[in-house]
Amino acid sequence: MSLLSIEGLFAHFGGVAAVDNVSFDVEQGEILGLIGPNGSGKTTVLNLLSGFLLPAAGQVKMRGETITGMSPDRLAQRGVLRMFQMTRVFGRMSAFDNLLTAGMARGLSEHASSQRAQALVEELTLGPVQYLNAGQLSGGQRKLLEFGMCFIEPPLIALLDEPFAAVHPVMREVMANFIRSRHAQGHTFLLVSHDMPIIVDLCQRAVCMNAGRVIAVGEIRSVLQNHQVIEAYLGNSDAHDGPEQPANQDVLQ
């Protein structure tokens, strides 16, 4: 049984189908890439899976249990955690207190939260800034902090929306190593990213969307060699799903 099953999801905005009959599975312990050109519906799918948007039709099941329409807080308690394109941290609290608060919100004791927070501070190289207010951190440091908040109590599945966008290469590698480490421990990720070299490096499988529909699913390199996928990246000029990187034919092929 798949960890997460997405079956026939639809979402409409002003008569436009942003998500059009989308179906795919996420297997336990995999890093699944969700890719596609700007405007293809990737972020909308994450909004549907994390409870920030209700589908017009379709359902989502986790280990066979229907979770469609559950609120974000209920889904978080069940282990569905979301990271956003725009980082969401408590800007007037220290980085360490952000981690502490996240742990206690997930049901950990203050002592357990403090221990896990300290371990994550070290793993994510946030030691020098752990007592600064989160609002004083760089964009990359805030992304690292959000990783820590997401994993202070390991989720069943982490939904990551463009975690590497506009991040310094050093911090990008810290993030990638963090994902590799957690994957080696059996954790599951659904990763949206336009950074194709990282997608190829981290993901075993990929789902590619275009114009709200799934156009390819399978092993990462076979998906990137699919003619519909190549055409979608090289021939789509719409841009309302976030910052786009130029298509890299060497990666796609």
C-alpha positions as CSV (number, residue, x, y, z in Angstrom):
1,M,0.0,0.0,0.0
2,S,1.3,3.5,-0.9
3,L,1.9,6.0,1.8
4,L,-0.1,8.7,-0.1
5,S,-2.5,8.1,-2.9
6,I,-3.8,11.0,-4.9
7,E,-6.9,10.1,-7.0
8,G,-8.5,12.3,-9.6
9,L,-7.9,15.7,-8.0
10,F,-9.5,18.8,-9.5
11,A,-9.2,22.5,-8.5
12,H,-10.6,25.4,-10.4
13,F,-9.9,29.2,-10.2
14,G,-12.3,31.4,-12.1
15,G,-13.3,28.6,-14.4
16,V,-9.7,27.6,-15.1
17,A,-8.7,24.1,-14.1
18,A,-5.5,24.6,-12.2
19,V,-5.4,20.9,-11.3
20,D,-7.1,18.7,-13.8
21,N,-7.7,15.0,-12.8
22,V,-4.4,14.6,-11.2
23,S,-3.5,11.1,-9.8
24,F,-0.3,9.6,-8.5
25,D,1.1,7.7,-5.5
26,V,3.9,8.5,-3.1
27,E,5.6,5.4,-1.8
28,Q,6.9,5.0,1.7
29,G,10.5,6.1,2.0
30,E,11.0,7.7,-1.4
31,I,11.8,11.2,-2.6
32,L,9.3,11.9,-5.3
33,G,10.0,14.9,-7.5
34,L,7.0,17.0,-8.7
35,I,8.2,18.9,-11.6
36,G,6.8,21.0,-14.5
37,P,7.0,24.5,-16.1
38,N,5.6,27.6,-14.4
39,G,1.8,27.5,-14.1
40,S,1.6,23.8,-14.3
41,G,-0.2,23.4,-11.0
42,K,2.5,22.0,-8.7
43,T,2.0,24.4,-5.8
44,T,-1.8,24.0,-6.1
45,V,-1.3,20.2,-5.7
46,L,0.7,20.8,-2.5
47,N,-2.0,23.1,-1.3
48,L,-4.6,20.4,-1.8
49,L,-2.4,17.7,-0.1
50,S,-1.7,19.9,2.9
51,G,-5.2,21.1,3.5
52,F,-4.8,24.7,2.5
53,L,-7.1,24.3,-0.4
54,L,-10.2,22.0,-0.8
55,P,-10.4,20.0,-4.1
56,A,-13.4,20.4,-6.3
57,A,-13.3,16.7,-6.8
58,G,-11.1,13.7,-6.1
59,Q,-9.6,12.3,-2.9
60,V,-6.4,11.9,-1.0
61,K,-5.6,8.8,1.0
62,M,-2.8,8.2,3.5
63,R,-2.2,4.5,4.2
64,G,-5.7,3.8,2.9
65,E,-7.4,6.4,5.1
66,T,-9.2,9.2,3.4
67,I,-7.7,12.6,4.5
68,T,-9.3,14.8,1.8
69,G,-10.5,18.1,3.2
70,M,-8.8,17.8,6.6
71,S,-7.4,21.1,8.0
72,P,-3.7,21.8,7.9
73,D,-3.4,21.4,11.7
74,R,-5.1,18.0,11.7
75,L,-2.9,16.9,8.8
76,A,0.2,18.1,10.6
77,Q,-0.8,16.0,13.7
78,R,-1.1,13.0,11.4
79,G,2.4,13.7,10.0
80,V,1.8,15.7,6.8
81,L,4.2,18.7,7.0
82,R,4.5,21.5,4.5
83,M,7.3,23.9,3.6
84,F,6.4,26.9,1.5
85,Q,8.1,28.9,-1.2
86,M,7.9,31.9,1.1
87,T,9.5,30.8,4.4
88,R,7.2,30.8,7.4
89,V,8.9,31.3,10.7
90,F,8.3,33.5,13.8
91,G,10.4,36.5,12.9
92,R,10.4,38.0,16.5
93,M,11.5,34.8,18.2
94,S,15.0,33.4,18.2
95,A,15.8,30.6,15.8
96,F,16.2,28.3,18.8
97,D,12.8,29.3,20.2
98,N,11.2,28.7,16.8
99,L,12.4,25.1,17.0
100,L,11.4,24.8,20.6
101,T,7.9,26.1,19.8
102,A,7.5,23.7,16.8
103,G,8.4,20.7,19.0
104,M,6.0,21.6,21.7
105,A,3.3,22.3,19.2
106,R,3.8,18.7,17.9
107,G,3.3,17.4,21.4
108,L,6.9,17.0,22.7
109,S,7.8,18.0,26.2
110,E,9.9,21.2,26.7
111,H,12.9,19.0,27.6
112,A,12.6,16.8,24.5
113,S,12.0,19.8,22.3
114,S,15.1,21.5,23.6
115,Q,17.2,18.4,23.1
116,R,16.0,17.9,19.5
117,A,16.3,21.7,18.8
118,Q,20.0,21.7,19.8
119,A,20.7,18.6,17.7
120,L,19.0,20.3,14.7
121,V,20.9,23.5,15.2
122,E,24.1,21.7,14.9
123,E,23.1,19.5,11.9
124,L,21.7,22.6,10.0
125,T,24.8,24.7,10.9
126,L,22.7,27.3,12.7
127,G,24.8,27.5,15.8
128,P,26.2,31.0,15.2
129,V,22.7,32.5,14.7
130,Q,20.5,30.3,17.0
131,Y,19.9,33.1,19.5
132,L,19.2,35.8,16.9
133,N,15.6,36.6,16.0
134,A,14.5,34.6,13.0
135,G,13.7,37.9,11.2
136,Q,17.4,38.8,11.3
137,L,18.5,35.6,9.5
138,S,19.3,35.4,5.8
139,G,16.8,33.8,3.4
140,G,18.9,30.6,3.3
141,Q,19.2,30.5,7.1
142,R,15.4,30.9,7.4
143,K,15.0,28.0,5.0
144,L,17.3,25.9,7.1
145,L,15.3,26.9,10.2
146,E,12.1,25.8,8.5
147,F,13.6,22.4,7.8
148,G,14.4,22.1,11.4
149,M,10.9,23.1,12.5
150,C,9.4,20.6,10.0
151,F,11.6,17.7,11.3
152,I,11.8,18.4,15.0
153,E,9.2,15.6,15.2
154,P,9.8,13.6,12.0
155,P,6.8,13.7,9.7
156,L,5.3,10.8,7.8
157,I,5.7,12.9,4.6
158,A,7.4,16.3,4.0
159,L,5.9,18.4,1.2
160,L,8.7,20.8,0.1
161,D,7.9,23.7,-2.3
162,E,11.0,25.1,-4.0
163,P,13.3,24.8,-0.9
164,F,16.4,25.6,-3.0
165,A,15.2,28.7,-4.7
166,A,17.4,31.8,-4.3
167,V,19.5,30.0,-1.7
168,H,23.3,30.3,-1.4
169,P,25.0,27.2,-2.8
170,V,26.6,26.3,0.6
171,M,23.2,26.3,2.3
172,R,21.6,24.5,-0.6
173,E,24.1,21.7,-0.1
174,V,23.3,21.6,3.7
175,M,19.6,21.2,2.7
176,A,20.4,18.5,0.2
177,N,22.5,16.6,2.7
178,F,19.7,17.0,5.3
179,I,17.2,15.4,2.8
180,R,19.7,12.6,1.9
181,S,20.3,11.9,5.6
182,R,16.6,11.7,6.4
183,H,15.9,9.7,3.3
184,A,18.5,7.2,4.4
185,Q,16.5,6.9,7.7
186,G,13.4,6.0,5.7
187,H,11.7,9.4,5.6
188,T,9.4,10.3,2.7
189,F,9.5,13.5,0.6
190,L,7.4,15.1,-2.1
191,L,9.8,17.7,-3.6
192,V,8.8,20.5,-6.0
193,S,11.8,22.2,-7.5
194,H,12.9,23.8,-10.8
195,D,16.5,22.9,-9.9
196,M,16.9,19.9,-12.2
197,P,20.4,18.8,-11.2
198,I,19.2,18.5,-7.6
199,I,16.0,16.8,-8.7
200,V,18.1,14.2,-10.6
201,D,20.5,13.8,-7.7
202,L,17.9,13.4,-5.0
203,C,14.8,11.8,-6.6
204,Q,14.3,8.2,-7.6
205,R,11.0,9.0,-9.4
206,A,9.2,12.0,-10.7
207,V,5.8,13.2,-11.7
208,C,5.7,15.9,-14.4
209,M,2.7,18.3,-14.8
210,N,1.8,20.7,-17.5
211,A,-1.3,22.9,-17.7
212,G,-2.8,21.2,-14.6
213,R,-2.4,17.7,-15.9
214,V,0.1,14.9,-15.2
215,I,1.9,14.2,-18.4
216,A,4.5,11.7,-17.2
217,V,5.2,9.5,-14.2
218,G,8.1,7.1,-13.6
219,E,11.9,6.8,-13.0
220,I,13.4,10.2,-13.0
221,R,15.6,10.0,-16.1
222,S,12.9,8.3,-18.2
223,V,10.5,11.1,-17.2
224,L,13.1,13.8,-18.2
225,Q,13.6,12.1,-21.6
226,N,9.8,11.9,-22.3
227,H,9.1,14.0,-25.4
228,Q,6.0,15.6,-23.8
229,V,8.1,16.7,-20.8
230,I,10.9,18.2,-23.0
231,E,8.2,20.0,-25.1
232,A,6.5,21.4,-22.0
233,Y,9.8,22.8,-20.7
234,L,11.1,24.2,-23.9
235,G,7.8,25.4,-25.4
236,N,5.9,26.8,-22.4
237,S,6.2,30.6,-21.7
238,D,3.5,31.0,-19.1
239,A,4.9,32.2,-15.8
240,H,2.6,32.4,-12.8
241,D,3.7,29.5,-10.6
242,G,6.9,31.0,-9.2
243,P,10.4,31.8,-10.5
244,E,11.4,29.6,-13.5
245,Q,14.9,28.5,-14.4
246,P,15.8,28.2,-18.1
247,A,15.4,24.7,-19.4
248,N,18.7,22.8,-19.4
249,Q,18.7,20.4,-22.4
250,D,21.7,18.5,-21.0
251,V,19.7,17.7,-17.9
252,L,16.4,17.0,-19.7
253,Q,18.1,14.7,-22.1
